[in-house]
Amino acid sequence: MLEVLRDRLVEEISAILREWGCASAVSPVPVEINEYGDAEKGLLASPVAFQLAGERNQPPAEIAAELAETLSSRLDGGWIDRIESTGPYLNVYVDDDHVATETMARILDAGTSYGVVDDRNWSAVFEFSSPNVAKPMHIGHLRNTVLGDVLANVLDAQGYELIRDNHIGDWGVQFGHMLYEYEQADDTERFETEPITYLLDLYQRYGTQEAELADAGDEDALEALRDTGRSYFARLEDGDPTLRERWEAFSAASLDRFKETYDRLGVEFDTWHGESYYVIESWTSQIRSEALARSIAVETDDGAQIIPVFDDELDGVESPETADVRTDPIDELPDDDDSYGSLVLEKRDGTTTYGTRDLATIAYRVAEGFDELIYVVAEEQREYFQQVFAAARKLGFTDVTFTHVEYGMVDLPEGSMSTRAGRMISAVAVLDRVHEEALSVVQENYPELSEDEASQIAEGVTLGTVTFENVDKRRTKNSTFDIEQATSLEGDTGPYVQYAATRGVNILDRVEQSVPDPASVADEAFNEYDYQLAVELARYPLVLEQSRERYDPSPLVQYLLDLARTFNKFYHENRVIDDETVRERRLALVAASVTAFEAGFELANVPMLDRM
C-alpha cells in the first residue's frame, strides 16, 4: 500500500510546486523510501528541496520546512500521522493502525494478484536461457534460466505483454566440426543410447585435435582442420540433405533433454525459434541484401562482408531517443581501424555469423510489431550486443528499444568453466545434488512419510534453493559456484523463506474459521512486531516496481528474505491463536502474510510447502 501513499505525495508536492511557479521542478517528484520501521525518521522521505534550492535561491532546509507545513495542512489524517522536515528532507510518518488495516484488506482482497499492474501497453520479446544444441545445459545456463524466468514473471506482473523466446543456439561453424567428427567416428551407435553425452564427446574430440595441433605449432594442419569444419558448415547452410538430416537429429535429441530440465524447473516458453529458423526462413538473406542496398556493409580483402561500427556510436544505442549512428553509404573501410569494430555479416566462404543471425532475429521481431527486445545474456557479451544494436539502427530499425539484461558470470572453484575442456557442472547434476541433500533432511525430520511424499517435498526445496542461489544477489555480480554451499539448507536461502511461509500456513490450518475482515477487528491492539510485519507487507508493490525499473529480480528475492525474517520475528515474539485480546486481527495478519508469500513465490517460481 505504500505506493498509494507515495503517489498521493507526488501528486500533492507537484501541485504545490506548480502553485509556487517552479517551472524547473522534476515530475514526478522523487519520493524515496527511507529506512522502514525507523520511528525516528519516518517511513517515507523526499529530497525535493535540494532540487528547488537554486531556483528559489533559498536554503534546502527552509524549503523543506515550508513544504512540510503546506503538506501537513493538505494531508492530515488517514495514512499520514505527521509530516516533518529534518534539515533538507521531508519525513513522512504514517498512522500504523491505518497502514496495517488497509494493507491487510488490500492483500486479502487481491489475493496473489497483490502488486500486479493490469495495464498492458508495452510489448516485448524476452529472450533467455538459450542453450546450445549438442551440449548439456550447465550451471551458467541454470543461472540464466532461473534469473530470466523470475524477471520475466516480474515484468509480466508489472504490465508487460511478453513473448518468452528460447533462442536456441542450433547453428554455426561448431556444427560443421561435429558433423565432420561424426563422419570420422567408428562409434556412432552411441548417439542412439546417449545422444547428448556422445555429441559433447564429438565436440571435445575436435577441440582436443585443435589444441594438440596448436601446441605442436603445426599451423598448416591446424588450418586444414578448421577449414574442414568450415566446409561442413557451408554445406549445411547450402542445404546438403545428409548433413541437414543429421543436424536435425542432433537438434531433436538436445531439445528433448532441454525440455526435461525446463519441466523440472517449471519454466515455460512461448516460442523456441533457434538461430537456424532465421537462416532457413531466409531472414539472414534479407539482412545481407538490405545491408548492401543501404551500402553500410563493406567487403574486406579476403572476401568477407562487415558492418563497421564506430566506438562513438555505442553510447545510448539501446534507446531510439539517444541512438546516434552513421547511416551514410560507405565504399571502403576507414584508415583508422582503431576507431571502429567489425560486425561480420558474411564470412569469406559465404556463411552466416552470430551477428548475421542476431540482426535477422531483430528484423523478424520488429516485423512482428514489438516495442522492446530484451536479451538476458552474460555481461561479457556487452560490447558485442552494442555493436549488434548499432548495426540494427544502421539497417533502419530506429523505433524499437533494445535492452541487454547482463548478469555476472558463474565460475567453478577451480577456475572458469570450459565445455570443450570438460570443466563444467551440468544443470541436471546441480538439481540432483540439491535434491539428494534436501531429501535426507526431509526423511530425517519426517520418517513417517512415504518415499514419494518425501521426494515431492525435497523437490520443492530444491527449486527454492536453486532460485535463491541464482537470484538473491545483484544480477551483475560475478559468483563462484560452490556445490557444497549451494546445497546447504542453512542461512539466507530459499528453504529458510519456504519454512517461514509454511509456519504461516500451519497457523491458519489450526483454526476452523474464515479469516476476519481487517476493518472489523481494527480495534484490537497491535504491538511493534505486528506493525513491523504490516509495514513489510506494504512494501511489496514498491519492490516489484524496483525490480522492473532495474530489470533485476534480486530485489524481489531479497524482499522475500526480509519478509521471512520479519515474519519469524513476529512468530517468535507473539502468540496468535491463544491470545484472545488480539487473536482475530493477528489471524488476518497471518493470512495476509501467507498471501504475500504466495504472490512472491509465484513470481519467483518457488513452491509453497505444507511441511518442511
N, C-alpha and C positions, 0 to 999 in steps of 0.2 A: 504493500500500500504506500510505501514511501515515494514511489514515482508519482502518485496522485498529489501528494503534498509538494513534491519538487516542482511539478508542472504548475501548480497554483502559485507557488512563489515566483516562478519565472514570469508568469502572466502578470502578477501584481507589480513586480520590480520593473518589468518592461513598461507598464503603464505609467509608473512614477517617473521613469527616465524620460518618457515622451512628454509628460507634463512639465518636466524641468527643461525641456528643449535640448536634450543631449543627443545631438544628431549622430555622434560617433559611437554611441552605445552599441555593443555587440548584442545581437539577438539570435538565438535565445541566450539569455544571460546565464553564465556558468554557475550553477549552484552545486557545490561539491559536497559529497558525503564525507563526514568528518568524525572519525573515532566513535563508532557505535557504542552506546552504553556508557559513555563518559559523561556523568552528570554535571561535571564542571564546565564542559564545553558545548553541551547541546548535541543534538543528533545530526543536524544539517548546518552547513556553513557556506557563505558566499564571499568571494574576494572581489566582488564587482567594484568596490570603492577604489581599488588600485587602477582600474581602467578609466575611471572618471576624474582622477586627480589632476591630470594635465588639462583636460578640457574645462574643468570648473575652477582651476587654479586654487585648489583647496586641499589641505592635507587629507589623506585617505581616512584617517581616524574620524575626522569631523563629518565626512560624507557618510561613513558607516553609521555614526550616531544618528544623523538626520534620517537616514533610510530606516533604521531600526524603529525610530519613533513613528514615522509615517506608516510603515508596515504594520506595527502593533495596533494602530487605530483601525486598520482595514481588515486584519486577520485575527481579530480577537475571538477566542472560543473555539470549540470543535477540536481539531487536531492540535492546534497551537496552544501551548501553555504560556509562553512568552518569547519575545524576540529581543535580543540584546546585542550590543556591539562590544567587541573586545579588540581594542586597537582598530586596525583597518578591516576587521572581519565582522560580518553579520553572523550571529549564532542563533540558531532556532531550537528552542526547547519544546518538546511535544508533550501532550497530555497522555501519560502512559496508559490509562484506562481506555481512553478513546482509541488509541492505536491498537491496543490488544483486541478490543471488541470488534473494531472494523476489519482488522487483518484476519481474525479467525472467521468472521462472517464471509468475507470475500473468498477465502480459500475453500471453505466448506461449500459455498455456492458454486464456485468454478470447478472444483474437483481437480483432476490432473491437468486441466487447461489453465490453471493458475499461471499467470505471467505470459500467456500466449497472446500474440498480436493477430487479430483477424484480417486486417487489411493486407491484400496481396497485389501490390502494384509494381513489382520488380521481379523480373525473371532471370534465372542464371543457370548455366551448366556448371555443375560441381564435379570436377574430376579428381578422383582419389583412388588409392590402393595401387592400381596399375602395375601388377606384377608382370614379369617376363615369362613368356611361354618357354617350356622345356627346362625350367628351373623350379625348385621348390620355393614357396614363399618363406622368407627368413624373418628375423626379428625386426629388421628395418621395414619390411612390408607390414608387419604387425603393428608397428608404431604408426605408420602412415594410415593404415586401415582404421584402427581404433580412433586415432585423433581425428581423422577425416569424418568418420561416421558421427561422432559426437558433435563436431562443429556443424555438419550438415543438419543434424537434428535441431541444433540451436537456431540456425538461420531459418529453417522451416518454421520454427515456433515464433520467430520474430518477423514473419511476413514475407519471406522469400518464396517465390514459386520456383522450386528447384527440380532439375533433372540430374539425377546422380549417375554419372558415367564412369564405368570402369574401362579406362583407356589402356587396354591390354597391349603389352609390348610383344607383338607377334610378327614383327617384320624387321628386316635389317640384315647386314652382312653376316652377323653371327649365325644366322640360319644357313647361309651358304657354307660356313665352316662345319656345322653339324651335319648337313646333308652330304658333304664330302666325306666326313668321318664315317657316316653310316654306310656309304658305299664301300669304304675300305675295310669295314669291320667284318669279322667272322663269327660274331656272337649276337647278331641282330634279333635272334629269337627272344632275347631278354626283354625287348621292348614290349612284348605281349604280356609278360608277367609283372614287370616292374618298370613301367614306362618312364616315370619322372627320374628315378634313380639312374636309369640307363641313359636318358638324354643328357642329364647332368654329367655323367661319365664321358659321353662323347664330347661335350663342351670342354671338359677338363683335359681330355686327351689332346685336343687341338692346342689348348693353352700350354700343355707340357711340351709339345713339339716346338711351339713357338719360342718358349723360354730357353729350351736347350740349344736351339739354333742361334738365338741371340747371345747366350753365354759363350757359345763357341766362336762367335764373331763371323759366322758364315752368312754374310749378307745376301749373297745370291740365292742360296737355298731358302733363306727366310722370306725373301721377297717372292720366290716361286710358290712357297706355301700360302702366303697371303693372297697372291694372285689366283690360286686355286679356289679359295673361299669366295673371293670376289666374283669369279666367273660363275660359280654355282648360284650365287645370289642374283647375278644378272639373268641367268637362265630362269630362275624362279620368278623374277619380275616380268620377264618376257612371256611367261605362261607355260613353261615346259610342263606337259601333263604329268609326267612321272614325278618330278620334284614337287609340283603342286599337290598331288595326291598324298605324297609322303609328308609334306608340310602340314596338310590338313589333319593327318593322323596325329602328328606331334601336337598340334593345337588342341584337338579334341580331348586327348588324354590329359593335357595340362588343365584345361577348363573344368573337366570333371573333378580333378583334385582340388582346384581352387574353390569350387562351389561347396565341396565338403567342409572346407575351413570356414567359408563365409556363413554357411548354415550353422556351424557351431558357434560362431561369434554373434549370430543374429543380425548380420549385415546384409542389406539388400541394395540392388542397383536397378535403375530404370533402363539403362542401355549398357551394352557390352561392345561398343564399337572399338575394336582394336585398330592399331596402325594400318593393318592390311586393308581394312574397309575403304580407306581413303585412296589407296592405290588402285584396288580392284574396281572401285566405282568411278575412277578417273578424276577425282578431285585433285590429285597431285599434278596430273597433266594440265588441268585448268590453271593451277597456280603457276606452273612454269610458263605457260602461254601468256598469262597476264603480266608476269614479271618482264618478259621480253617485249610485250606490247607497250608497256609503260617505260621501257628502257631503264629499269632500275637494277637489272641483273647484268653482270659483265662476265665475259668468257676469259678465263685465265690462259696462260701459255700452254698448260697441259690439257686444255680442253674442258675443264670443269666450268660450271657456272656459279657465280657467287653474287650475293647482295651485300655490298659494303654498308656497314652500319657504323657511323662515326660516334666517338666517345661522347660528344656533346649532345647526341640525340637520345641518350639513355635516360636522363633525368626527367621524371614526370611522364614517361611514356605510357604508363598504365592508364592514365585518365585522358579522356577526349579533350578536356579543358586545358590540360597542361602539356600534352604531347606536342613536340615541335621537331619534325623530321624533314630532311631534304627530299623533295619529290621531282626535282629537275632531272631530265634524262641525262645519263652518263654514257660516254663512249669507251672510256678506259679507266683503269684504276688510278687513284691519286698517287703521286710520287711518295708522299709521306705515309708509309704503311704503318707507322706507329699511332696514327690518329684514328684508325678505324679497325673494326673487327670484321671477319668474313663469315657470313651465314651461307654455307654451301647449299645451293639449291639442286645441283645435279653434279654427280661425280664424273670423273673423266670417262668412265665406262658407261655413262648414261643412266645409272641407277639413282634412286632417291636417297635422301638422308633423313635423319630425325627432323631437321629443320624444314625440309620439304613437306614431310607428313604433318608436322605441327601447324604449318601455315595452311595446309589443305584442311586440317581439322577446324581451324578458325573460320575458313571460308564456309564450310558446311554449317557450322553453328550460327554464324551471322545470317546465313540464308534462312535458318530456322526461326530467326527473329528474337534472339535472346539479348537482354540488356547488358549482361555481365558474364564473363567467362572466368571461373575460379579454378586455380590449379593448386592442389596440395602436393607439393614436391619439395624435396630437401633443399636447404639453403645453398648448398654447393652448386646448384643449378641457377643461381640468381642472375649471373651475367648472361648466361645462355637465354633465359626467358626474356630478359630485357631486349636482347638482340631480336628474338622472335617477334616480340610486341612491336619493336620499331620497324621491322620489315613488314609486318602486317599493316602498320599505318601507311607505309610507302605504297602498299598494294591497294590502298583505298578504304581500308576498314577503319574509319575515323570516328564512328559513333559509339562503338562498343567499349565497355570498361573491362580492362584486364586486371586480375588480382592474382598475384603469386603468394599463396599462403605457405611460406617457407618454414621449415622446422629443423631443429638441430639433429645432427647425425647420432646414430647409435653405434658404439664400438664395443668390442669384447675386451675383457681384462688383458688379454694377450696382444691386443692391437686392433687395427681396422679390419673389418670383415672383407673377405675376398672369395667370391663364389668360385672363380677359376682356380684359386689356390686351395680350395676346400676348407677355408676357415670361416665357418658360419654356424649359426644355430637356426634350425627351421622353426617356423611359426608353430607347426604341429608339436614339435618337441617341447617348446615352451609351454603350450597349453597342457600337454600330457603331464609334464613335470609338476606344474602348479596343481593340477587335478589330483595327482598322486599324493602330494603333501596335504592338500585340503581333505582328501578322503580319510587319511589316517587320523586327522584331528576329529572329524565328524564321527568316525567309528569309535574313537576313544570316549567321546562325550555322550554318544547315544548308541550304546552297544545293542539296544533293543531294535534298532532299525534294520530293515531288510537291506540287502546289498544294493538293490535298485534305488530305494529311498535315500540311502547314504550317498550313493553316486550322484543322484539328482541334486542334492544339497551341495555336494562338493563341486559340481559343475557350475552352479550358481556362484559359489565363492570364487571359482576360477575366473569367471568373467569379471567379477568385481575387482579381483586382484589385478588382472591384466589391464583393465581400463584405467585404474588409478595409477598403475606403474607407468603408463604411457601418456597420461593426460594431466596429472596433477602439477607438473612443472610448466613454467612458461614455455611455449612451443618452440621458441628459438634457441633454447638451451640444449647444448650437447649433453649426452649421457653415456655412461658405460653400463652395459647390461651385465649385471652380476646375477647369475641364475639363483644363487643361494639367497641373496637379498630379495629378489623378485618373488620367491616362493614363501617368504616369511609372512606369517599371518599376524604379526605384531606391528604396533606403531600406526602412523597415519596411512592406512591402507584402505582398500575397498572393503575387506571384511569388517574392519572397525566400524565403518559407516553402515554397512548392512546390519551389523549387530545392534547398533543404536536404533535403526528403523524397526528391527524385529522386536525390540523391547516395547516400542510403542504399540505395535500390532498385538503383542501379548496382553498389554493392559486392556485394550479395547475388547479382546476376546474374553476377558474375565468378567465383563459386565453384560447383563442381559437387558439392554435398553438402547433406545436410539440416542444419538448424540444431541445434547441440548442446543437450542438456538443461543448463540453467544449473547445476543441482546437481552434475552430473558434472564440471564444469570450474571449480568454485568455488575450487580451489587455485591457479589462475592469478592472478597478482598484478595488480590494477588500480592505476592511478595516479590523481592528483587529478582529471584530466579525465574519466576513466571514471566515477568516483564522482559527480562533478557531474552528469553525464548521467543516471546511475541515479536520483539523488535527484529530478531534474527529472521523470523518468518517473513516480516515485512520487507526485508532486503531483497528477496528472491527476484522480483521483476527487474530491479536495477542491475542485478548481477547478469541476467540474461542480456540486457542492453549492452553491458560492458563486454561480454563475450562477443556479441555481434559486431560492435564497433571495432574491436581489436582483431577480429577473425581468429579468436583464440578460445578454445573450450576450457582452458585451465581455470578461469575464474569460476565457472560452474562447479568443477570438481573441488576446488578449494572451498567454495561455499558449502558443499555437502559435508566436507570435513568440519567446517566451522559449526554447521547445524548439528552434526553428530556430537561435537564437544559440548555445545550449549545444551542439547537435549540430555546428554548423560549427566551434566551438572544438575540440571533440573530434576532428573530421575533420582539422583543420589541425595539431594537436599530436601526433596518434597515427598509427601505421601499424596496419593491421588484417590484411590478407591475408598480408603478408610478415613479420609479427612472430611467429615460431614460439613464443615464450615465452607469449604471451597471445592467440594468434590465435583459438582456439576460443571463449574467453569473450567476446572483442570481437565475434565474429560473432553470438553470442547477443544482445549488447547492441545491435548494429545492427539485428538482426531485431526486437527489442522496440521500438526507436525507430521503425522503419518502421510497425510495427503501431499504435503510439500516434499517429503522424501520420495513418494511415488512419482510426482511430477518430475523431479530432478533425475530420478533413476530412469524414467522413460527416455529422457534426452541423453543421458549418459550410457544408456543401454546396459544398465546394471540390474540384475533381478532382485526383486523383493523376496525375502525368505521368511517362512513361518517359524523356523527354528534355526539356530546356528550351533 
